[in-house]
Structure formats: structure tokens, C-alpha cells
């Protein structure tokens, strides 16, 4: 195993790309919901 050399660009990264895409989608959705809650509270919490 130690005699194998790493070659840049040969690793399959489809799973990492899907995971990162899901993470970014969830983060964006949480951010939108948080902003909506803040706006709702600013309008109706008097």
C-alpha cells in the first residue's frame, strides 16, 4: 500500500459533491427561515 503514489484528479468525488450540495441547500434553507422569523417578529411583536 505504501508503494502506491497519489495522482491528482483520479479520485471519484461524486459522493462528496452530493454531500456538499445537500449541506449548502440545507444551510440556505435554514438561513431563509431564520430571516423570515426575524422579519415576522419585527412586524408582529409589539
HTML snippet that shows the backbone in 3Dmol.js (N, CA, C, O; Angstrom):
<script src="https://3Dmol.org/build/3Dmol-min.js"></script>
<div id="view" style="width:600px;height:400px;position:relative"></div>
<script>
const pdb = `
ATOM      1  N   UNK A   1       0.806  -1.184   0.000  1.00  0.00           N
ATOM      2  CA  UNK A   1       0.000   0.000   0.000  1.00  0.00           C
ATOM      3  C   UNK A   1       0.859   1.261   0.000  1.00  0.00           C
ATOM      4  O   UNK A   1       0.471   2.273  -0.585  1.00  0.00           O
ATOM      5  N   UNK A   2       1.997   1.213   0.637  1.00  0.00           N
ATOM      6  CA  UNK A   2       2.860   2.382   0.702  1.00  0.00           C
ATOM      7  C   UNK A   2       3.529   2.666  -0.636  1.00  0.00           C
ATOM      8  O   UNK A   2       4.001   3.780  -0.861  1.00  0.00           O
ATOM      9  N   UNK A   3       3.578   1.687  -1.521  1.00  0.00           N
ATOM     10  CA  UNK A   3       4.254   1.916  -2.798  1.00  0.00           C
ATOM     11  C   UNK A   3       3.351   2.593  -3.833  1.00  0.00           C
ATOM     12  O   UNK A   3       3.833   2.978  -4.898  1.00  0.00           O
ATOM     13  N   UNK A   4       2.040   2.750  -3.544  1.00  0.00           N
ATOM     14  CA  UNK A   4       1.140   3.422  -4.473  1.00  0.00           C
ATOM     15  C   UNK A   4       1.298   4.928  -4.346  1.00  0.00           C
ATOM     16  O   UNK A   4       1.360   5.463  -3.239  1.00  0.00           O
ATOM     17  N   UNK A   5       1.361   5.599  -5.468  1.00  0.00           N
ATOM     18  CA  UNK A   5       1.505   7.049  -5.489  1.00  0.00           C
ATOM     19  C   UNK A   5       0.161   7.690  -5.776  1.00  0.00           C
ATOM     20  O   UNK A   5      -0.619   7.190  -6.587  1.00  0.00           O
ATOM     21  N   UNK A   6      -0.097   8.781  -5.114  1.00  0.00           N
ATOM     22  CA  UNK A   6      -1.331   9.543  -5.346  1.00  0.00           C
ATOM     23  C   UNK A   6      -1.175  10.367  -6.607  1.00  0.00           C
ATOM     24  O   UNK A   6      -0.169  11.051  -6.800  1.00  0.00           O
ATOM     25  N   UNK A   7      -2.187  10.295  -7.468  1.00  0.00           N
ATOM     26  CA  UNK A   7      -2.194  11.109  -8.679  1.00  0.00           C
ATOM     27  C   UNK A   7      -3.369  12.063  -8.581  1.00  0.00           C
ATOM     28  O   UNK A   7      -4.508  11.638  -8.386  1.00  0.00           O
ATOM     29  N   UNK A   8      -3.098  13.336  -8.715  1.00  0.00           N
ATOM     30  CA  UNK A   8      -4.106  14.378  -8.572  1.00  0.00           C
ATOM     31  C   UNK A   8      -5.201  14.229  -9.633  1.00  0.00           C
ATOM     32  O   UNK A   8      -4.914  14.081 -10.821  1.00  0.00           O
ATOM     33  N   UNK A   9      -6.466  14.271  -9.180  1.00  0.00           N
ATOM     34  CA  UNK A   9      -7.588  14.239 -10.097  1.00  0.00           C
ATOM     35  C   UNK A   9      -8.137  12.866 -10.432  1.00  0.00           C
ATOM     36  O   UNK A   9      -9.032  12.767 -11.272  1.00  0.00           O
ATOM     37  N   UNK A  10      -7.649  11.816  -9.824  1.00  0.00           N
ATOM     38  CA  UNK A  10      -8.118  10.471 -10.153  1.00  0.00           C
ATOM     39  C   UNK A  10      -9.179   9.942  -9.194  1.00  0.00           C
ATOM     40  O   UNK A  10      -9.828   8.940  -9.497  1.00  0.00           O
ATOM     41  N   UNK A  11      -9.372  10.588  -8.049  1.00  0.00           N
ATOM     42  CA  UNK A  11     -10.316  10.082  -7.064  1.00  0.00           C
ATOM     43  C   UNK A  11     -11.758  10.407  -7.471  1.00  0.00           C
ATOM     44  O   UNK A  11     -12.030  11.492  -7.984  1.00  0.00           O
ATOM     45  N   UNK A  12     -12.667   9.475  -7.244  1.00  0.00           N
ATOM     46  CA  UNK A  12     -14.084   9.692  -7.519  1.00  0.00           C
ATOM     47  C   UNK A  12     -14.677  10.521  -6.375  1.00  0.00           C
ATOM     48  O   UNK A  12     -14.692  10.083  -5.224  1.00  0.00           O
ATOM     49  N   UNK A  13     -15.163  11.719  -6.703  1.00  0.00           N
ATOM     50  CA  UNK A  13     -15.658  12.622  -5.663  1.00  0.00           C
ATOM     51  C   UNK A  13     -17.155  12.879  -5.791  1.00  0.00           C
ATOM     52  O   UNK A  13     -17.646  13.888  -5.285  1.00  0.00           O
ATOM     53  N   UNK A  14     -17.888  11.998  -6.452  1.00  0.00           N
ATOM     54  CA  UNK A  14     -19.318  12.235  -6.650  1.00  0.00           C
ATOM     55  C   UNK A  14     -20.071  12.250  -5.322  1.00  0.00           C
ATOM     56  O   UNK A  14     -20.986  13.054  -5.147  1.00  0.00           O
ATOM     57  N   UNK A  15     -19.704  11.376  -4.385  1.00  0.00           N
ATOM     58  CA  UNK A  15     -20.384  11.359  -3.084  1.00  0.00           C
ATOM     59  C   UNK A  15     -20.097  12.631  -2.299  1.00  0.00           C
ATOM     60  O   UNK A  15     -20.996  13.175  -1.657  1.00  0.00           O
ATOM     61  N   UNK A  16     -18.862  13.112  -2.340  1.00  0.00           N
ATOM     62  CA  UNK A  16     -18.533  14.354  -1.639  1.00  0.00           C
ATOM     63  C   UNK A  16     -19.276  15.538  -2.246  1.00  0.00           C
ATOM     64  O   UNK A  16     -19.725  16.429  -1.524  1.00  0.00           O
ATOM     65  N   UNK A  17     -19.407  15.550  -3.569  1.00  0.00           N
ATOM     66  CA  UNK A  17     -20.134  16.637  -4.229  1.00  0.00           C
ATOM     67  C   UNK A  17     -21.613  16.623  -3.845  1.00  0.00           C
ATOM     68  O   UNK A  17     -22.204  17.677  -3.615  1.00  0.00           O
ATOM     69  N   UNK A  18     -22.213  15.429  -3.774  1.00  0.00           N
ATOM     70  CA  UNK A  18     -23.617  15.325  -3.370  1.00  0.00           C
ATOM     71  C   UNK A  18     -23.799  15.760  -1.919  1.00  0.00           C
ATOM     72  O   UNK A  18     -24.766  16.448  -1.593  1.00  0.00           O
ATOM     73  N   UNK A  19     -22.877  15.362  -1.052  1.00  0.00           N
ATOM     74  CA  UNK A  19     -22.957  15.739   0.358  1.00  0.00           C
ATOM     75  C   UNK A  19     -22.823  17.253   0.510  1.00  0.00           C
ATOM     76  O   UNK A  19     -23.589  17.870   1.249  1.00  0.00           O
ATOM     77  N   UNK A  20     -21.868  17.846  -0.174  1.00  0.00           N
ATOM     78  CA  UNK A  20     -21.672  19.291  -0.089  1.00  0.00           C
ATOM     79  C   UNK A  20     -22.879  20.047  -0.642  1.00  0.00           C
ATOM     80  O   UNK A  20     -23.286  21.066  -0.085  1.00  0.00           O
ATOM     81  N   UNK A  21     -23.445  19.547  -1.731  1.00  0.00           N
ATOM     82  CA  UNK A  21     -24.629  20.172  -2.312  1.00  0.00           C
ATOM     83  C   UNK A  21     -25.799  20.129  -1.335  1.00  0.00           C
ATOM     84  O   UNK A  21     -26.518  21.116  -1.178  1.00  0.00           O
ATOM     85  N   UNK A  22     -25.989  18.997  -0.688  1.00  0.00           N
ATOM     86  CA  UNK A  22     -27.046  18.877   0.313  1.00  0.00           C
ATOM     87  C   UNK A  22     -26.816  19.785   1.506  1.00  0.00           C
ATOM     88  O   UNK A  22     -27.756  20.389   2.022  1.00  0.00           O
ATOM     89  N   UNK A  23     -25.571  19.883   1.945  1.00  0.00           N
ATOM     90  CA  UNK A  23     -25.225  20.770   3.055  1.00  0.00           C
ATOM     91  C   UNK A  23     -25.508  22.221   2.699  1.00  0.00           C
ATOM     92  O   UNK A  23     -26.075  22.954   3.509  1.00  0.00           O
ATOM     93  N   UNK A  24     -25.125  22.645   1.507  1.00  0.00           N
ATOM     94  CA  UNK A  24     -25.363  24.034   1.091  1.00  0.00           C
ATOM     95  C   UNK A  24     -26.850  24.313   0.946  1.00  0.00           C
ATOM     96  O   UNK A  24     -27.310  25.393   1.319  1.00  0.00           O
ATOM     97  N   UNK A  25     -27.609  23.369   0.414  1.00  0.00           N
ATOM     98  CA  UNK A  25     -29.058  23.539   0.270  1.00  0.00           C
ATOM     99  C   UNK A  25     -29.712  23.690   1.641  1.00  0.00           C
ATOM    100  O   UNK A  25     -30.546  24.574   1.840  1.00  0.00           O
ATOM    101  N   UNK A  26     -29.334  22.826   2.588  1.00  0.00           N
ATOM    102  CA  UNK A  26     -29.900  22.891   3.935  1.00  0.00           C
ATOM    103  C   UNK A  26     -29.495  24.188   4.631  1.00  0.00           C
ATOM    104  O   UNK A  26     -30.323  24.809   5.299  1.00  0.00           O
ATOM    105  N   UNK A  27     -28.257  24.602   4.489  1.00  0.00           N
ATOM    106  CA  UNK A  27     -27.804  25.850   5.103  1.00  0.00           C
ATOM    107  C   UNK A  27     -28.564  27.048   4.549  1.00  0.00           C
ATOM    108  O   UNK A  27     -28.942  27.947   5.299  1.00  0.00           O
ATOM    109  N   UNK A  28     -28.784  27.063   3.251  1.00  0.00           N
ATOM    110  CA  UNK A  28     -29.539  28.146   2.624  1.00  0.00           C
ATOM    111  C   UNK A  28     -30.979  28.169   3.131  1.00  0.00           C
ATOM    112  O   UNK A  28     -31.513  29.233   3.445  1.00  0.00           O
ATOM    113  N   UNK A  29     -31.598  27.009   3.210  1.00  0.00           N
ATOM    114  CA  UNK A  29     -32.976  26.934   3.705  1.00  0.00           C
ATOM    115  C   UNK A  29     -33.078  27.402   5.154  1.00  0.00           C
ATOM    116  O   UNK A  29     -34.015  28.119   5.504  1.00  0.00           O
ATOM    117  N   UNK A  30     -32.139  27.013   5.991  1.00  0.00           N
ATOM    118  CA  UNK A  30     -32.150  27.445   7.384  1.00  0.00           C
ATOM    119  C   UNK A  30     -31.958  28.959   7.468  1.00  0.00           C
ATOM    120  O   UNK A  30     -32.607  29.620   8.279  1.00  0.00           O
ATOM    121  N   UNK A  31     -31.086  29.505   6.650  1.00  0.00           N
ATOM    122  CA  UNK A  31     -30.875  30.944   6.632  1.00  0.00           C
ATOM    123  C   UNK A  31     -32.123  31.702   6.215  1.00  0.00           C
ATOM    124  O   UNK A  31     -32.457  32.730   6.805  1.00  0.00           O
ATOM    125  N   UNK A  32     -32.807  31.203   5.208  1.00  0.00           N
ATOM    126  CA  UNK A  32     -34.044  31.841   4.745  1.00  0.00           C
ATOM    127  C   UNK A  32     -35.114  31.791   5.825  1.00  0.00           C
ATOM    128  O   UNK A  32     -35.806  32.782   6.060  1.00  0.00           O
ATOM    129  N   UNK A  33     -35.255  30.653   6.479  1.00  0.00           N
ATOM    130  CA  UNK A  33     -36.241  30.524   7.555  1.00  0.00           C
ATOM    131  C   UNK A  33     -35.898  31.460   8.709  1.00  0.00           C
ATOM    132  O   UNK A  33     -36.794  32.092   9.270  1.00  0.00           O
ATOM    133  N   UNK A  34     -34.632  31.564   9.074  1.00  0.00           N
ATOM    134  CA  UNK A  34     -34.220  32.441  10.168  1.00  0.00           C
ATOM    135  C   UNK A  34     -34.530  33.904   9.836  1.00  0.00           C
ATOM    136  O   UNK A  34     -35.014  34.646  10.691  1.00  0.00           O
ATOM    137  N   UNK A  35     -34.254  34.311   8.607  1.00  0.00           N
ATOM    138  CA  UNK A  35     -34.550  35.682   8.195  1.00  0.00           C
ATOM    139  C   UNK A  35     -36.050  35.923   8.199  1.00  0.00           C
ATOM    140  O   UNK A  35     -36.500  36.990   8.615  1.00  0.00           O
ATOM    141  N   UNK A  36     -36.834  34.949   7.744  1.00  0.00           N
ATOM    142  CA  UNK A  36     -38.293  35.085   7.749  1.00  0.00           C
ATOM    143  C   UNK A  36     -38.822  35.223   9.171  1.00  0.00           C
ATOM    144  O   UNK A  36     -39.731  36.016   9.419  1.00  0.00           O
ATOM    145  N   UNK A  37     -38.266  34.464  10.102  1.00  0.00           N
ATOM    146  CA  UNK A  37     -38.687  34.564  11.506  1.00  0.00           C
ATOM    147  C   UNK A  37     -38.358  35.939  12.069  1.00  0.00           C
ATOM    148  O   UNK A  37     -39.182  36.530  12.766  1.00  0.00           O
ATOM    149  N   UNK A  38     -37.187  36.449  11.783  1.00  0.00           N
ATOM    150  CA  UNK A  38     -36.799  37.768  12.261  1.00  0.00           C
ATOM    151  C   UNK A  38     -37.718  38.846  11.696  1.00  0.00           C
ATOM    152  O   UNK A  38     -38.134  39.752  12.419  1.00  0.00           O
ATOM    153  N   UNK A  39     -38.032  38.752  10.420  1.00  0.00           N
ATOM    154  CA  UNK A  39     -38.965  39.723   9.797  1.00  0.00           C
ATOM    155  C   UNK A  39     -40.348  39.608  10.433  1.00  0.00           C
ATOM    156  O   UNK A  39     -40.974  40.619  10.752  1.00  0.00           O
ATOM    157  N   UNK A  40     -40.816  38.393  10.613  1.00  0.00           N
ATOM    158  CA  UNK A  40     -42.122  38.172  11.250  1.00  0.00           C
ATOM    159  C   UNK A  40     -42.153  38.789  12.644  1.00  0.00           C
ATOM    160  O   UNK A  40     -43.119  39.463  13.003  1.00  0.00           O
ATOM    161  N   UNK A  41     -41.111  38.565  13.425  1.00  0.00           N
ATOM    162  CA  UNK A  41     -41.064  39.121  14.772  1.00  0.00           C
ATOM    163  C   UNK A  41     -40.975  40.647  14.747  1.00  0.00           C
ATOM    164  O   UNK A  41     -41.565  41.317  15.594  1.00  0.00           O
ATOM    165  N   UNK A  42     -40.246  41.190  13.788  1.00  0.00           N
ATOM    166  CA  UNK A  42     -40.125  42.648  13.689  1.00  0.00           C
ATOM    167  C   UNK A  42     -41.472  43.282  13.340  1.00  0.00           C
ATOM    168  O   UNK A  42     -41.766  44.395  13.777  1.00  0.00           O
ATOM    169  N   UNK A  43     -42.272  42.594  12.571  1.00  0.00           N
ATOM    170  CA  UNK A  43     -43.577  43.168  12.161  1.00  0.00           C
ATOM    171  C   UNK A  43     -44.624  42.980  13.246  1.00  0.00           C
ATOM    172  O   UNK A  43     -45.360  43.920  13.550  1.00  0.00           O
ATOM    173  N   UNK A  44     -44.713  41.809  13.834  1.00  0.00           N
ATOM    174  CA  UNK A  44     -45.847  41.459  14.693  1.00  0.00           C
ATOM    175  C   UNK A  44     -45.560  41.475  16.195  1.00  0.00           C
ATOM    176  O   UNK A  44     -46.502  41.354  16.978  1.00  0.00           O
ATOM    177  N   UNK A  45     -44.340  41.616  16.623  1.00  0.00           N
ATOM    178  CA  UNK A  45     -44.036  41.573  18.062  1.00  0.00           C
ATOM    179  C   UNK A  45     -43.983  42.988  18.629  1.00  0.00           C
ATOM    180  O   UNK A  45     -42.916  43.590  18.749  1.00  0.00           O
ATOM    181  N   UNK A  46     -45.157  43.502  18.972  1.00  0.00           N
ATOM    182  CA  UNK A  46     -45.219  44.849  19.556  1.00  0.00           C
ATOM    183  C   UNK A  46     -45.856  44.812  20.893  1.00  0.00           C
ATOM    184  O   UNK A  46     -45.996  45.850  21.540  1.00  0.00           O
TER     185      UNK A  46
END
`;
const viewer = $3Dmol.createViewer("view");
viewer.addModel(pdb, "pdb");
viewer.setStyle({}, {cartoon: {color: "spectrum"}});
viewer.zoomTo();
viewer.render();
</script>
